Amino acid sequence: MQEVVIISAKRTPIGKLGGQLASLSAVELGTVAAKAAIEAAGIDPTQIDQAIFGNVLQAGSGQNVARQIALKSGMTQSSTAMTVNEVCGSGLKAIRLAQSAIVMGDADIVLVGGTESMSQAPYLNKQMRFGSKFGDQTMIDSISSEGLNDAFTHQPMGITGENVAAKYGITREMQDAFALASHQKAAQATQAGWFNEEIVPVTVQQRKATLEVQQDEGIRPTTTIEAMAKLRPAFQQDGTVTPANASGINDGASAMIVMSKEKAAALGLVYQATLVGYQEVGADPDYMGYTPVDAIQKLLAQQNQTLADIDLLEINEAFAASSVAVQNGLQVDPAKVNVAGGAIALGHPIGASGTRIMTTLMHQLKRTHQTTGIASLCIGGGLGIAFEIQLNEAWCNEKA
């Protein structure tokens, strides 16, 4: 099987719900990331055969978000496009689909990514199409119904965090300590410029001025354990999951250029990373937050590896409860996981998170002069996903 490589990887800053990026649609955010990835790759957009983008909250965005991004980014009308919804895993699944398209000969060069404007997700009403004859009408928040509520129990994803905490003995104190560390690592990374190479600034037109957003909006560098301890549980009265130890509701996008290693050589391009191995798992939806353990273990078995062979991991921080449980279940050194913070601090724009954590993984491997990494996410509905990459030493040795 021919090797498939990542040529470039970029992301926007991540905005808070109703925050700095709220006026930009998922298409607009995705286009910013896509154009940046294309420019960083040093190719012409007309060379790209296909676009594949993850996007979860699709209502109101227009037909096929990926197709809109493709044409707005300069790809030809003869190119193809597909939008993927595997909830939190959408962006990482998009990379796998791009790899498959290249291996099967369906495309030579693929623009791949994920995008989400949770701020612009609409409210829904299923009765009004044929008129309301009598009684009250209820609006459905599509953020909850399409993204953050379990399709089987109709309970918030936070309840799955509570389930994992109860099953694996993850206390409130353990969760708050993990969340604090996420913010501290993200604040350090931002201050030190660790994200500079992966982030493309976003220009936002405001009423009286133009705002250039350069940094992730949700990081709280001054938060404390004491402040976190004052918050009430968010999902059940006697629970342990709070707004402080859960990921946020966010806006953002990320994008990559993917092609075969042979194509990169033919074009004279220095590739950044090789896609090594991939696995998905299914499990009980009530404990979806623990699925990265199974996905990563399945991936390591496929590759005849152990965690000792892996330099860094990016494991999405849906909830601190599940993150702590996953690290304990894997028996992994926490110093190897999310070295620049994770979704609790940075944010979790659902459809974008898969390519976001892969982008961050690549750049943090480069910064630390290491080569082997795994990106993994838990997925609402009881799924888990993991992807291994190997960095190209030639790119590692390049200066930013």
C-alpha positions as CSV (number, residue, x, y, z in Angstrom):
1,M,0.0,0.0,0.0
2,Q,1.4,3.4,-1.0
3,E,2.3,5.7,1.9
4,V,0.1,8.8,2.4
5,V,1.6,11.9,3.9
6,I,0.5,15.3,5.3
7,I,2.1,18.2,3.5
8,S,0.8,21.0,5.7
9,A,-1.5,21.5,8.7
10,K,-3.1,24.7,9.9
11,R,-5.9,25.8,12.3
12,T,-7.7,28.9,13.3
13,P,-7.7,30.1,16.9
14,I,-10.6,28.6,18.8
15,G,-13.4,31.0,19.9
16,K,-15.8,30.8,22.8
17,L,-19.6,30.5,22.4
18,G,-20.8,33.9,21.3
19,G,-17.2,35.1,21.4
20,Q,-14.7,36.6,19.0
21,L,-15.4,34.2,16.1
22,A,-19.2,34.0,16.5
23,S,-19.9,36.1,13.5
24,L,-18.2,33.7,11.1
25,S,-19.9,30.7,9.7
26,A,-18.5,27.2,9.6
27,V,-17.9,27.7,5.9
28,E,-16.0,30.9,6.5
29,L,-13.9,29.5,9.3
30,G,-13.1,26.4,7.2
31,T,-12.1,28.5,4.3
32,V,-9.6,30.5,6.4
33,A,-8.0,27.2,7.5
34,A,-8.1,25.7,4.1
35,K,-6.5,28.7,2.4
36,A,-3.7,28.7,5.0
37,A,-3.1,25.0,4.5
38,I,-2.9,25.4,0.8
39,E,-0.5,28.3,1.0
40,A,1.7,26.5,3.5
41,A,1.8,23.4,1.2
42,G,3.1,25.6,-1.6
43,I,0.6,24.2,-4.2
44,D,-2.1,25.8,-6.4
45,P,-5.6,25.0,-5.2
46,T,-6.5,24.0,-8.8
47,Q,-4.2,20.9,-8.2
48,I,-6.4,19.6,-5.5
49,D,-8.8,16.8,-6.5
50,Q,-11.1,16.5,-3.5
51,A,-12.1,18.2,-0.2
52,I,-13.2,16.2,2.8
53,F,-14.4,18.2,5.9
54,G,-15.8,17.2,9.2
55,N,-18.8,19.2,10.4
56,V,-21.5,18.2,12.9
57,L,-23.9,21.1,13.4
58,Q,-24.9,21.3,9.7
59,A,-28.4,22.8,9.9
60,G,-28.4,26.3,8.3
61,S,-25.0,26.0,6.8
62,G,-26.2,25.2,3.2
63,Q,-25.5,22.2,1.1
64,N,-22.3,20.2,1.6
65,V,-20.0,22.5,3.7
66,A,-16.9,20.8,2.2
67,R,-17.9,21.7,-1.3
68,Q,-18.5,25.3,-0.3
69,I,-15.1,25.5,1.3
70,A,-13.5,23.8,-1.7
71,L,-14.7,26.4,-4.2
72,K,-14.2,29.3,-1.9
73,S,-10.6,28.2,-1.5
74,G,-9.9,28.2,-5.2
75,M,-10.4,24.5,-6.1
76,T,-11.8,23.8,-9.5
77,Q,-15.5,23.0,-10.2
78,S,-14.4,19.6,-11.5
79,S,-13.0,18.7,-8.0
80,T,-15.2,16.8,-5.6
81,A,-16.1,17.2,-2.0
82,M,-17.7,15.4,1.0
83,T,-18.8,16.5,4.4
84,V,-18.4,14.0,7.3
85,N,-20.3,13.7,10.5
86,E,-18.9,11.3,13.0
87,V,-19.5,13.7,15.9
88,C,-16.2,14.4,17.8
89,G,-14.2,12.1,15.5
90,S,-15.3,13.8,12.3
91,G,-12.0,15.6,11.6
92,L,-9.9,12.6,12.2
93,K,-12.2,10.4,10.1
94,A,-11.9,12.9,7.3
95,I,-8.1,12.2,7.3
96,R,-8.7,8.5,7.1
97,L,-11.2,9.0,4.2
98,A,-8.6,11.1,2.4
99,Q,-6.0,8.4,2.9
100,S,-8.4,5.8,1.5
101,A,-9.2,8.0,-1.5
102,I,-5.5,8.3,-2.4
103,V,-4.7,4.6,-1.8
104,M,-7.6,3.6,-4.0
105,G,-6.7,6.0,-6.7
106,D,-9.7,8.2,-6.4
107,A,-7.6,11.3,-5.8
108,D,-4.0,12.4,-5.9
109,I,-4.2,15.5,-3.6
110,V,-6.9,16.0,-0.9
111,L,-7.8,19.0,1.2
112,V,-8.9,17.6,4.5
113,G,-10.2,19.3,7.7
114,G,-12.9,20.0,10.1
115,T,-15.0,23.1,10.9
116,E,-17.6,24.1,13.4
117,S,-19.5,27.3,14.4
118,M,-21.4,26.2,17.4
119,S,-22.3,29.9,18.0
120,Q,-24.3,29.8,14.7
121,A,-26.1,26.5,15.4
122,P,-29.8,27.2,15.0
123,Y,-32.8,26.4,17.1
124,L,-35.2,23.9,15.5
125,N,-39.0,23.4,15.5
126,K,-40.5,20.2,13.9
127,Q,-44.1,21.3,14.1
128,M,-44.2,24.6,12.3
129,R,-43.8,23.3,8.8
130,F,-47.5,22.4,8.6
131,G,-48.7,25.0,11.1
132,S,-49.4,25.1,14.8
133,K,-53.1,24.5,15.4
134,F,-53.1,24.6,19.2
135,G,-50.9,24.8,22.2
136,D,-47.3,25.8,23.0
137,Q,-44.4,25.1,20.7
138,T,-40.9,24.2,21.9
139,M,-37.7,25.2,20.2
140,I,-35.0,22.5,20.1
141,D,-31.4,23.7,20.6
142,S,-29.4,22.0,17.8
143,I,-26.2,22.3,19.8
144,S,-27.7,19.9,22.3
145,S,-29.8,17.7,20.0
146,E,-27.3,17.2,17.2
147,G,-24.0,17.5,19.1
148,L,-24.1,17.3,22.9
149,N,-26.9,14.9,23.8
150,D,-26.7,11.1,23.5
151,A,-29.0,9.9,20.8
152,F,-30.0,6.8,22.8
153,T,-30.6,8.2,26.3
154,H,-31.1,11.8,25.2
155,Q,-29.0,12.8,28.2
156,P,-26.2,15.4,27.9
157,M,-22.7,14.1,27.2
158,G,-21.8,15.3,30.6
159,I,-23.7,12.4,32.1
160,T,-21.3,10.1,30.3
161,G,-18.5,11.9,32.1
162,E,-20.3,11.3,35.4
163,N,-20.7,7.6,34.4
164,V,-17.0,7.2,33.7
165,A,-16.1,9.1,36.9
166,A,-18.3,6.7,39.0
167,K,-17.1,3.5,37.3
168,Y,-13.4,4.3,37.4
169,G,-13.2,6.2,40.7
170,I,-12.3,9.6,39.3
171,T,-13.0,12.2,42.1
172,R,-13.9,15.8,41.7
173,E,-10.5,16.8,43.1
174,M,-8.7,14.7,40.4
175,Q,-10.9,16.3,37.7
176,D,-10.3,19.8,38.8
177,A,-6.5,19.2,39.1
178,F,-6.5,17.9,35.6
179,A,-8.4,20.8,34.3
180,L,-6.1,23.3,36.0
181,A,-3.1,21.6,34.4
182,S,-4.8,21.9,31.0
183,H,-5.2,25.6,31.4
184,Q,-1.7,26.1,32.7
185,K,-0.1,24.1,29.9
186,A,-2.2,26.0,27.3
187,A,-1.3,29.3,28.8
188,Q,2.4,28.4,28.8
189,A,2.2,27.2,25.2
190,T,0.5,30.4,24.1
191,Q,2.9,32.7,26.0
192,A,5.9,30.8,24.6
193,G,4.6,30.9,21.0
194,W,4.3,27.1,20.7
195,F,1.1,27.5,18.7
196,N,2.4,30.2,16.3
197,E,3.3,27.9,13.5
198,E,0.0,26.1,13.5
199,I,-2.4,29.0,14.0
200,V,-3.6,31.2,11.2
201,P,-5.0,34.5,12.5
202,V,-8.6,35.2,11.7
203,T,-9.8,38.7,10.7
204,V,-13.3,39.6,12.0
205,Q,-15.1,42.6,10.7
206,Q,-16.8,44.4,13.6
207,R,-19.2,47.4,13.6
208,K,-16.5,50.0,14.1
209,A,-13.2,48.2,13.7
210,T,-11.5,45.1,12.4
211,L,-10.4,42.5,15.0
212,E,-7.5,40.1,14.3
213,V,-7.9,37.0,16.4
214,Q,-4.6,35.3,17.0
215,Q,-5.0,33.2,20.1
216,D,-7.4,30.7,21.6
217,E,-10.1,32.5,23.5
218,G,-11.0,30.0,26.2
219,I,-7.6,29.7,28.1
220,R,-7.8,30.9,31.7
221,P,-4.2,31.4,32.8
222,T,-5.2,32.8,36.2
223,T,-7.7,30.2,37.3
224,T,-7.2,28.3,40.5
225,I,-8.2,25.1,42.2
226,E,-10.1,27.2,44.8
227,A,-12.1,29.0,42.0
228,M,-12.9,25.7,40.4
229,A,-14.0,24.1,43.7
230,K,-16.7,26.8,44.1
231,L,-18.6,25.6,41.0
232,R,-21.7,23.4,41.2
233,P,-22.0,20.2,39.3
234,A,-23.5,20.9,35.9
235,F,-25.3,17.6,35.1
236,Q,-26.4,15.9,38.2
237,Q,-27.0,17.2,41.7
238,D,-24.4,15.0,43.4
239,G,-22.1,14.9,40.5
240,T,-18.5,15.9,39.9
241,V,-18.5,17.3,36.3
242,T,-18.6,21.1,36.3
243,P,-18.2,23.8,33.6
244,A,-14.5,24.1,34.8
245,N,-13.5,20.5,34.2
246,A,-15.4,20.0,31.0
247,S,-14.6,21.2,27.4
248,G,-16.4,24.2,26.2
249,I,-18.8,25.1,23.4
250,N,-16.6,26.6,20.7
251,D,-16.0,27.8,17.1
252,G,-13.0,27.0,15.0
253,A,-11.6,25.1,12.0
254,S,-8.5,23.2,10.9
255,A,-7.2,21.9,7.6
256,M,-4.5,19.8,5.9
257,I,-3.1,19.0,2.5
258,V,-2.7,15.2,2.1
259,M,-1.2,13.3,-0.8
260,S,0.9,10.2,-1.5
261,K,4.6,10.3,-0.7
262,E,5.3,9.7,-4.4
263,K,3.2,12.7,-5.4
264,A,5.0,14.9,-2.8
265,A,8.4,13.8,-4.3
266,A,7.2,14.5,-7.8
267,L,6.2,18.0,-6.8
268,G,9.4,18.6,-4.9
269,L,7.5,19.1,-1.6
270,V,8.9,18.3,1.9
271,Y,6.1,16.4,3.6
272,Q,5.5,16.8,7.4
273,A,4.2,13.5,8.5
274,T,3.3,10.0,7.3
275,L,0.0,8.4,8.2
276,V,1.0,5.1,9.9
277,G,-2.0,3.3,11.4
278,Y,-5.6,3.9,12.2
279,Q,-8.3,2.1,14.3
280,E,-11.8,2.7,15.5
281,V,-13.8,0.9,18.2
282,G,-17.4,0.8,19.4
283,A,-18.5,0.5,23.0
284,D,-21.4,1.2,25.4
285,P,-22.6,4.8,24.6
286,D,-23.0,5.4,28.4
287,Y,-19.2,5.2,28.8
288,M,-18.1,6.7,25.5
289,G,-15.4,8.8,27.2
290,Y,-13.3,5.7,27.9
291,T,-13.2,4.5,24.3
292,P,-9.7,6.0,23.5
293,V,-8.2,3.3,25.7
294,D,-9.6,0.6,23.5
295,A,-8.9,2.5,20.3
296,I,-5.3,3.2,21.2
297,Q,-4.6,-0.3,22.5
298,K,-6.1,-1.8,19.3
299,L,-3.9,0.5,17.2
300,L,-0.8,-0.4,19.1
301,A,-1.6,-4.1,18.7
302,Q,-2.0,-3.5,14.9
303,Q,1.4,-1.9,14.7
304,N,3.1,-4.4,17.1
305,Q,4.0,-1.5,19.4
306,T,3.6,-0.5,23.0
307,L,3.2,3.0,24.5
308,A,7.0,3.0,25.0
309,D,7.2,3.4,21.2
310,I,5.1,6.5,21.2
311,D,6.7,9.9,21.9
312,L,3.6,12.1,22.4
313,L,-0.2,11.6,22.4
314,E,-3.0,14.1,21.8
315,I,-6.2,12.7,23.4
316,N,-9.2,15.0,23.2
317,E,-10.3,16.4,26.6
318,A,-14.1,16.1,26.4
319,F,-14.3,15.9,30.2
320,A,-11.5,15.7,32.8
321,A,-13.3,12.7,34.2
322,S,-12.8,10.7,31.0
323,S,-9.3,12.1,30.4
324,V,-8.0,11.0,33.8
325,A,-9.7,7.6,33.4
326,V,-8.2,7.1,30.0
327,Q,-4.7,8.0,31.2
328,N,-5.1,5.6,34.1
329,G,-6.5,2.9,31.8
330,L,-3.6,3.2,29.4
331,Q,-1.0,3.5,32.2
332,V,0.6,6.3,30.2
333,D,3.0,8.9,31.5
334,P,0.9,12.1,31.7
335,A,3.9,14.1,30.6
336,K,3.5,12.5,27.1
337,V,-0.2,13.6,26.8
338,N,-1.5,17.0,25.6
339,V,1.8,18.8,26.3
340,A,0.3,22.1,25.2
341,G,-3.0,21.7,27.0
342,G,-6.2,20.3,25.6
343,A,-9.9,20.9,24.9
344,I,-10.7,21.9,28.4
345,A,-8.6,25.0,28.0
346,L,-8.4,25.3,24.2
347,G,-12.0,24.4,23.3
348,H,-13.8,21.7,21.4
349,P,-15.5,22.8,18.2
350,I,-16.9,19.4,17.5
351,G,-16.3,18.7,13.9
352,A,-12.9,20.5,13.9
353,S,-11.4,18.8,16.9
354,G,-10.0,15.7,15.1
355,T,-7.8,17.6,12.6
356,R,-7.1,20.2,15.3
357,I,-5.5,17.7,17.7
358,M,-3.6,16.1,14.8
359,T,-2.3,19.5,13.8
360,T,-1.2,20.3,17.3
361,L,0.3,16.8,17.7
362,M,2.5,17.4,14.6
363,H,3.7,20.8,15.7
364,Q,4.4,19.7,19.3
365,L,6.4,16.6,18.0
366,K,8.4,19.0,15.9
367,R,9.0,21.4,18.7
368,T,10.2,18.7,21.0
369,H,12.3,17.0,18.3
370,Q,10.4,13.8,18.5
371,T,8.8,11.7,15.7
372,T,6.0,9.3,16.7
373,G,2.6,10.3,17.9
374,I,-1.0,9.2,18.3
375,A,-4.1,11.4,18.1
376,S,-7.3,10.0,19.6
377,L,-10.8,11.0,20.5
378,C,-13.9,9.6,22.3
379,I,-17.0,10.0,20.2
380,G,-20.6,10.5,21.3
381,G,-22.7,7.3,20.7
382,G,-20.0,5.0,22.1
383,L,-17.2,5.2,19.5
384,G,-13.5,5.8,19.8
385,I,-10.9,6.7,17.2
386,A,-7.1,6.7,17.0
387,F,-4.5,7.6,14.3
388,E,-0.7,7.2,14.5
389,I,1.7,9.4,12.6
390,Q,5.5,9.5,12.0
391,L,7.1,12.9,11.5
392,N,9.5,13.5,8.6
393,E,12.9,14.4,10.1
394,A,13.6,16.7,7.2
395,W,10.6,18.8,8.3
396,C,11.5,18.5,12.0
397,N,14.8,20.1,11.2
398,E,13.2,23.0,9.4
399,K,13.0,26.3,11.3
400,A,9.5,27.8,11.8
